[in-house]
Amino acid sequence: DEADEAATALGYKHDTNKVDGKKYPQHKPDQKCSNCQFWQGAASDAWAGCAMFGRKQIAAGGWCMAYKKIG
């Protein structure tokens, strides 16, 4: 849920294309949860766990300000 306390604190959105670029100038359109170091699913998973969100599921196409590119 984007309204969840942790999601709000990290600026999480289910869709990376809906991130407010003025509020989060570090955001780039190619940054998605599925290509972040904290993603705990397979590349093909639509939803999976995230080290930043505990047991909660996040969208593969989502984004938050904790994003760290793989590699």
C-alpha distances in whole Angstrom, upper triangle without the diagonal:
4,5,5,9,9,7,9,12,12,12,9,9,8,12,15,17,15,15,17,20,22,20,19,23,22,20,22,21,22,19,17,15,17,20,19,21,18,17,18,18,21,21,21,18,15,12,13,13,14,16,14,11,13,13,9,9,9,10,14,14,12,13,13,16,17,18,21,23,24,28
4,5,8,9,5,6,10,10,8,6,6,7,10,12,14,12,12,14,17,18,16,16,19,19,17,19,18,20,17,15,14,17,19,18,20,18,17,19,19,22,22,22,19,16,14,15,15,14,16,14,12,15,15,11,11,9,11,14,13,10,11,10,13,15,16,19,21,23,27
4,6,8,6,6,9,11,10,9,9,11,14,16,17,14,14,15,19,19,17,17,21,21,19,22,22,23,21,19,17,21,23,21,23,20,20,21,22,25,25,26,22,20,17,18,17,17,18,15,13,16,16,13,14,13,14,18,17,14,14,13,15,17,18,22,24,27,30
4,6,5,6,9,10,10,9,11,12,15,17,19,17,16,18,21,22,18,18,22,22,20,23,23,24,21,19,17,20,22,20,21,18,18,19,21,24,25,25,22,19,16,16,15,14,16,13,10,12,13,10,12,12,14,17,18,14,14,13,15,16,18,21,24,25,29
4,6,5,6,9,10,10,13,15,18,19,21,19,17,18,21,21,18,18,21,21,20,23,24,25,22,20,18,21,23,21,22,18,19,20,22,26,26,27,24,22,19,19,16,15,15,12,10,12,14,12,14,14,17,20,20,16,15,13,14,15,17,21,24,26,29
4,5,5,6,9,8,12,13,16,17,20,18,16,17,20,20,17,16,20,19,18,21,22,23,19,17,15,18,20,17,18,15,16,17,19,23,23,25,22,20,17,16,14,12,12,8,7,10,12,10,12,12,15,17,18,14,13,10,11,11,14,17,20,22,25
4,5,5,6,5,8,10,13,13,16,14,13,14,17,18,15,14,18,17,16,18,19,20,16,15,13,16,18,16,17,14,15,17,18,21,21,23,20,18,15,15,13,11,13,9,8,11,13,10,11,10,12,15,15,11,10,8,10,11,13,16,19,21,24
4,5,5,6,9,12,14,14,17,14,12,13,16,16,13,13,17,17,16,19,19,21,18,17,16,19,21,18,20,17,18,20,22,25,25,26,23,21,18,18,17,15,16,12,11,15,16,14,15,13,15,18,17,13,12,9,10,12,14,18,21,23,27
4,6,8,11,14,16,16,19,16,14,14,16,16,13,12,16,16,15,19,20,21,18,18,16,20,21,18,19,16,18,20,22,25,25,27,24,23,20,19,17,15,15,11,11,14,17,15,16,15,17,19,19,15,12,9,9,10,13,17,20,22,25
4,5,9,12,14,13,16,14,12,13,14,15,12,10,14,13,12,15,17,18,14,14,13,16,17,14,15,13,15,17,20,22,22,24,22,20,18,17,15,12,13,9,10,13,16,14,15,12,14,16,15,12,9,5,5,7,10,13,16,19,22
4,7,10,11,11,13,11,8,9,11,12,9,8,12,12,11,14,15,16,14,13,13,16,17,15,17,15,16,19,21,23,22,24,22,20,18,18,17,14,15,12,12,16,18,15,15,13,14,15,14,10,8,5,6,9,11,14,17,20,23
4,7,9,9,12,10,8,10,13,15,12,11,14,13,11,14,14,15,12,11,10,13,15,13,15,13,13,16,17,20,19,20,18,16,14,14,14,12,13,11,10,14,15,12,12,9,10,12,11,7,6,4,7,9,10,14,16,18,22
4,5,6,9,7,6,9,12,15,13,12,15,14,12,13,12,14,12,10,10,13,15,14,17,15,14,17,18,20,18,19,17,14,13,14,15,13,16,14,13,16,17,14,12,9,8,11,9,5,6,7,10,12,12,15,17,19,23
4,7,9,8,9,13,15,18,16,15,18,17,14,15,13,14,12,9,9,12,14,14,17,15,14,16,15,17,16,16,14,11,10,12,13,13,16,14,13,16,16,13,10,7,5,8,6,4,7,9,13,14,13,17,17,19,23
4,5,6,7,11,13,16,15,14,16,16,12,12,10,11,10,8,9,12,14,14,18,17,15,18,17,18,16,16,15,12,12,14,16,15,18,17,16,20,20,16,14,10,8,8,5,4,7,10,13,15,14,17,17,19,22
4,5,6,9,10,14,13,11,13,12,9,8,6,8,7,6,8,11,12,12,16,16,14,18,17,18,16,17,16,14,14,16,17,16,18,17,17,20,21,18,16,12,10,9,6,5,5,8,11,13,11,14,14,17,20
4,6,9,9,13,14,12,13,13,10,9,6,9,10,9,12,14,15,16,19,19,18,21,21,21,19,19,19,16,17,19,20,19,22,20,20,24,24,21,19,15,12,12,9,8,9,12,14,16,14,17,17,20,23
4,6,9,12,12,11,13,14,11,11,9,12,12,12,14,16,17,17,21,20,19,22,22,23,21,21,20,17,17,19,21,19,22,20,19,23,24,20,18,15,13,14,10,9,9,11,13,16,15,19,19,22,25
4,6,9,8,7,10,11,8,9,9,12,11,11,13,16,16,16,19,18,18,22,22,23,21,22,21,18,18,20,20,18,20,18,18,22,23,20,18,15,14,14,11,9,8,9,10,13,13,16,17,20,23
4,5,5,6,8,10,8,11,11,14,13,14,16,19,20,19,22,21,21,25,26,27,25,26,25,22,22,23,23,21,23,20,20,24,26,23,22,18,17,18,15,13,11,11,11,15,15,18,19,23,26
4,5,5,5,8,6,8,10,13,12,14,17,20,19,18,22,22,22,26,26,27,25,27,26,24,24,25,25,23,24,21,22,26,28,25,24,20,19,19,16,14,12,12,11,15,14,17,18,22,24
4,6,6,9,9,12,13,17,16,18,20,23,22,21,24,24,25,28,29,31,29,30,29,27,27,28,27,25,26,23,24,28,30,27,26,23,22,23,20,17,15,14,13,17,17,19,21,24,27
4,6,9,9,12,14,17,16,17,18,22,22,20,23,22,23,26,28,30,28,29,28,26,25,26,25,23,23,20,21,25,27,24,24,21,21,21,19,16,13,12,10,14,15,18,20,24,26
4,5,6,9,12,14,12,14,15,19,18,17,19,19,20,24,25,27,25,27,26,24,23,23,23,20,21,18,19,23,25,23,22,19,19,19,17,14,11,9,7,11,12,14,16,20,22
4,5,8,11,14,12,15,17,20,19,18,20,20,22,25,27,28,26,28,27,26,25,26,25,22,23,20,22,26,28,26,25,22,21,21,18,16,13,12,10,13,13,15,16,20,22
4,7,10,12,10,13,15,17,16,14,16,17,19,23,24,25,23,25,25,24,23,23,23,20,20,18,20,24,26,24,23,20,20,19,17,15,11,10,8,10,10,11,12,16,18
4,7,9,7,10,12,15,13,13,15,16,17,21,22,23,20,22,22,21,20,21,21,18,19,17,19,22,24,22,21,17,16,16,13,11,8,9,8,10,9,11,12,15,18
4,6,6,9,12,14,12,12,16,17,17,21,21,22,19,21,21,20,20,21,22,19,21,19,21,24,26,24,22,18,17,15,12,12,10,11,11,13,10,12,11,14,17
4,5,8,11,13,12,13,17,18,17,21,20,20,17,19,19,18,19,20,21,19,21,20,21,25,26,23,21,17,15,13,10,10,9,12,13,15,12,14,13,15,18
4,6,10,10,9,11,14,16,15,18,18,18,14,16,17,16,17,18,20,18,20,19,21,24,25,23,20,17,14,12,9,10,10,13,14,15,11,12,10,12,15
4,7,8,7,8,11,12,12,16,16,16,14,16,16,15,16,16,17,15,16,16,17,20,22,20,18,14,12,10,8,8,7,9,10,11,7,9,7,10,13
4,5,6,7,10,11,9,13,13,13,11,13,12,11,12,12,14,12,14,14,15,18,19,17,14,11,9,7,5,5,5,8,11,11,8,10,9,11,14
4,5,5,8,8,6,9,10,11,10,12,11,10,9,9,10,8,11,11,12,14,15,13,11,8,7,5,6,5,5,8,10,10,7,9,9,10,14
4,6,8,9,6,8,8,8,6,8,8,9,9,9,10,10,12,13,14,16,16,15,12,9,8,5,7,8,9,12,14,13,10,11,10,9,13
4,7,9,7,10,10,10,8,11,11,12,13,12,13,12,13,14,16,18,19,18,15,13,11,8,9,10,10,12,14,12,9,8,6,6,10
4,5,6,9,10,11,10,14,13,14,13,12,12,9,10,11,13,15,17,16,14,12,12,9,11,10,9,10,11,9,6,5,5,5,9
4,6,8,11,12,12,15,15,16,15,13,12,9,9,10,13,14,16,16,15,14,14,12,14,13,12,12,13,10,8,6,6,5,8
4,6,9,12,12,15,14,15,13,10,8,5,5,7,9,11,13,13,12,11,12,11,13,12,11,11,12,9,8,7,9,9,12
4,6,8,9,12,10,11,10,7,6,5,7,9,10,11,12,12,10,9,10,8,11,11,11,11,13,11,9,10,10,9,13
4,7,9,11,10,12,9,6,5,5,7,10,11,10,11,11,10,10,11,10,14,13,14,15,17,14,13,13,13,12,15
4,7,8,6,9,8,5,6,8,11,13,13,13,12,12,10,10,10,9,12,13,15,16,19,17,15,15,15,13,16
4,5,5,9,9,8,10,12,14,17,17,17,16,16,13,13,12,9,13,15,16,18,21,19,17,16,15,13,16
4,6,8,10,10,12,13,16,18,18,19,18,18,14,13,11,8,11,13,15,18,20,19,16,15,14,12,14
4,6,9,10,13,15,18,20,20,20,19,18,14,13,11,8,11,14,16,19,22,21,18,19,17,16,18
4,5,7,10,12,16,17,17,17,16,14,11,10,9,7,10,12,15,18,21,20,18,18,17,16,19
4,7,11,13,16,17,16,17,16,14,10,8,6,5,8,10,13,16,20,19,17,19,18,18,21
4,7,10,13,14,12,14,12,10,6,5,5,6,9,9,12,15,18,17,16,18,18,18,21
4,7,10,12,10,11,9,8,5,6,7,7,11,11,13,14,17,16,15,16,17,16,20
4,7,9,7,7,6,6,5,6,9,10,13,12,13,14,16,14,14,15,16,16,19
4,5,5,6,8,7,7,7,10,10,13,11,11,11,13,11,11,12,14,14,17
4,6,6,8,9,10,10,13,14,16,14,13,12,13,10,11,12,14,14,17
4,6,9,9,10,10,13,14,16,13,11,9,10,8,10,11,14,15,18
4,6,6,8,8,12,13,15,13,12,11,12,11,12,14,17,18,21
4,6,8,10,14,16,18,16,16,14,16,14,15,17,19,19,22
4,7,10,13,15,18,16,17,16,19,17,18,19,21,21,24
4,7,10,13,15,13,14,14,17,15,16,19,20,21,24
4,7,9,12,11,13,13,16,15,15,18,19,19,23
4,7,9,7,9,10,14,13,13,15,16,17,21
4,5,5,8,11,14,14,13,16,16,17,20
4,6,8,11,15,14,12,14,14,14,18
4,7,11,14,14,12,14,14,15,18
4,7,11,12,10,13,13,15,19
4,7,8,7,10,11,14,17
4,5,6,10,12,15,18
4,5,9,12,15,18
4,6,10,12,15
4,7,9,12
4,6,9
4,6
4
